[in-house]
Amino acid sequence: MDQQLTGRTAVVTGGNKGLGLAMAEALLAEGCQVVCASRTPGRTGGLRERFGERVLHHETDVTSPESVAAVLRAAEDAFGGVDIVVSNAAVRHDGFVKKLSVEHWRETVDTCLTATFLLTNAAIPHLTRRGGGRIINVSSGMARRPTPGAAAYSAAKAGVEMFTKTSAIELARYGITVNCLSPGLFDLGMGLDLQQVPGLWEKHLAKIPLGRAGTGEDIGRALVYLCTAASSYVNGHVLEVDGGYLG
Ligand SMILES: NC(=O)c1ccc[n+]([C@@H]2O[C@H](COP(=O)([O-])OP(=O)(O)OC[C@H]3O[C@@H](n4cnc5c(N)ncnc54)[C@H](OP(=O)(O)O)[C@@H]3O)[C@@H](O)[C@H]2O)c1
């Protein structure tokens, strides 16, 4: 098959582990250059070994405006410009509202939501210089599913979805589309944490009409759709990648 994104450059936050690694791999397979941005120095999840100089890791804290600006500059310096940004990095701290610490609330909201704003805000001049581009944010089915103990994460992810829709309207004039992937239950990354609680994984699986958890290939294909010409008229959309998760 032809590679659809040859010569394009993407920055993927958290692109070295879990869903981010699967998405970075999918972009690389389509011919992209990819900068994986995360805190762990040098971590590309084996992508550097497989895809060589088309992959870089940039030590980045997505909650810091300076650090986010620096990774975009690094991508431009290395590859000549930025065409795609994927706001994927996240942390999740659960806790009932009555007991949730303000530190855990802040870290969750800063990493999931404020970081998404910081990346979009800093990416606009880079994408505009290329005549447009694609911004893809990552939310969660938890954005629409109230769950005891998940207030910080769910509220932050709901914010990501509305931020996506608002920035899509504002940035269309620059040729930039902004869309969102909303994963359901995945057999990688933080989805695997559910397997630590007896019965919880099975409880979620029972709600998935397709009868299985999502895979790295599932999220990678959905991301590629939002980055290629197939989705050129899709803007401000939240794409649920969840096998039809019920309720
Ligand atoms: N897995 C699922 O089933 C599932 C379901 C719904 C939604 N999601 C969403 O999918 C996305 C990926 O989740 P995942 O399961 O792959 O999570 P994960 O395996 O825990 O990976 C999280 C990534 O975020 C990076 N990160 C965390 N804090 C950061 C910071 N301050 N600065 C830079 N990077 C940071 C981590 O890298 P470092 O530690 O190196 O910084 C890591 O690469 C998230 O947005 C998550 O909410 C996942």
The ligand as an SDF file (V2000), in Angstrom:
LIG
                    3D

 48 52  0  0  0  0  0  0  0  0999 V2000
   -5.4400    2.6100   27.6170 N   0  0  0  0  0  0  0  0  0  0  0  0
   -6.7380    2.7930   27.6140 C   0  0  0  0  0  0  0  0  0  0  0  0
   -7.5140    1.8240   27.7320 O   0  0  0  0  0  0  0  0  0  0  0  0
   -7.3190    4.1880   27.4060 C   0  0  0  0  0  0  0  0  0  0  0  0
   -8.7150    4.3270   27.4040 C   0  0  0  0  0  0  0  0  0  0  0  0
   -9.2690    5.5970   27.2120 C   0  0  0  0  0  0  0  0  0  0  0  0
   -8.4440    6.6790   26.9880 C   0  0  0  0  0  0  0  0  0  0  0  0
   -7.0930    6.5280   27.0080 N   0  0  0  0  0  0  0  0  0  0  0  0
   -6.2770    7.7170   26.7480 C   0  0  0  0  0  0  0  0  0  0  0  0
   -5.2760    7.3830   25.7960 O   0  0  0  0  0  0  0  0  0  0  0  0
   -4.1070    8.1680   26.0420 C   0  0  0  0  0  0  0  0  0  0  0  0
   -2.9050    7.2550   26.2160 C   0  0  0  0  0  0  0  0  0  0  0  0
   -3.1450    6.4490   27.3590 O   0  0  0  0  0  0  0  0  0  0  0  0
   -2.2660    5.1640   27.7000 P   0  0  0  0  0  0  0  0  0  0  0  0
   -3.1900    4.1670   28.2430 O   0  0  0  0  0  0  0  0  0  0  0  0
   -1.3900    4.8500   26.5600 O   0  0  0  0  0  0  0  0  0  0  0  0
   -1.3990    5.7540   28.9510 O   0  0  0  0  0  0  0  0  0  0  0  0
    0.0360    5.3330   29.5050 P   0  0  0  0  0  0  0  0  0  0  0  0
    0.4600    3.9870   29.0110 O   0  0  0  0  0  0  0  0  0  0  0  0
   -0.0510    5.5660   30.9810 O   0  0  0  0  0  0  0  0  0  0  0  0
    1.0010    6.4030   28.8370 O   0  0  0  0  0  0  0  0  0  0  0  0
    0.9360    7.7500   29.2190 C   0  0  0  0  0  0  0  0  0  0  0  0
    1.9990    8.5210   28.4440 C   0  0  0  0  0  0  0  0  0  0  0  0
    1.9230    9.8890   28.8370 O   0  0  0  0  0  0  0  0  0  0  0  0
    3.2620   10.3590   29.1040 C   0  0  0  0  0  0  0  0  0  0  0  0
    3.1670   11.4400   30.0910 N   0  0  0  0  0  0  0  0  0  0  0  0
    2.5220   11.4430   31.2850 C   0  0  0  0  0  0  0  0  0  0  0  0
    2.6760   12.6280   31.8940 N   0  0  0  0  0  0  0  0  0  0  0  0
    3.4470   13.3990   31.0740 C   0  0  0  0  0  0  0  0  0  0  0  0
    3.9770   14.7210   31.1620 C   0  0  0  0  0  0  0  0  0  0  0  0
    3.7460   15.5210   32.2120 N   0  0  0  0  0  0  0  0  0  0  0  0
    4.7200   15.1730   30.1240 N   0  0  0  0  0  0  0  0  0  0  0  0
    4.9730   14.3820   29.0520 C   0  0  0  0  0  0  0  0  0  0  0  0
    4.5020   13.1350   28.9070 N   0  0  0  0  0  0  0  0  0  0  0  0
    3.7590   12.6380   29.9250 C   0  0  0  0  0  0  0  0  0  0  0  0
    4.0140    9.1180   29.6060 C   0  0  0  0  0  0  0  0  0  0  0  0
    5.4060    9.2010   29.3350 O   0  0  0  0  0  0  0  0  0  0  0  0
    6.5250    9.5810   30.4490 P   0  0  0  0  0  0  0  0  0  0  0  0
    6.1760    8.8000   31.6880 O   0  0  0  0  0  0  0  0  0  0  0  0
    7.8220    9.1990   29.7910 O   0  0  0  0  0  0  0  0  0  0  0  0
    6.4030   11.0570   30.6520 O   0  0  0  0  0  0  0  0  0  0  0  0
    3.4190    8.0240   28.7140 C   0  0  0  0  0  0  0  0  0  0  0  0
    4.1050    7.9700   27.4900 O   0  0  0  0  0  0  0  0  0  0  0  0
   -4.4080    9.0180   27.2670 C   0  0  0  0  0  0  0  0  0  0  0  0
   -4.8580   10.2990   26.8660 O   0  0  0  0  0  0  0  0  0  0  0  0
   -5.5070    8.2570   27.9580 C   0  0  0  0  0  0  0  0  0  0  0  0
   -6.2990    9.0920   28.7720 O   0  0  0  0  0  0  0  0  0  0  0  0
   -6.5070    5.3100   27.2220 C   0  0  0  0  0  0  0  0  0  0  0  0
  1  2  1  0
  2  3  2  0
  2  4  1  0
  4  5  1  0
  4 48  2  0
  5  6  2  0
  6  7  1  0
  7  8  2  0
  8  9  1  0
  8 48  1  0
  9 10  1  0
  9 46  1  0
 10 11  1  0
 11 12  1  0
 11 44  1  0
 12 13  1  0
 13 14  1  0
 14 15  2  0
 14 16  1  0
 14 17  1  0
 17 18  1  0
 18 19  2  0
 18 20  1  0
 18 21  1  0
 21 22  1  0
 22 23  1  0
 23 24  1  0
 23 42  1  0
 24 25  1  0
 25 26  1  0
 25 36  1  0
 26 27  1  0
 26 35  1  0
 27 28  2  0
 28 29  1  0
 29 30  1  0
 29 35  2  0
 30 31  1  0
 30 32  2  0
 32 33  1  0
 33 34  2  0
 34 35  1  0
 36 37  1  0
 36 42  1  0
 37 38  1  0
 38 39  2  0
 38 40  1  0
 38 41  1  0
 42 43  1  0
 44 45  1  0
 44 46  1  0
 46 47  1  0
M  CHG  2   8   1  16  -1
M  END
$$$$
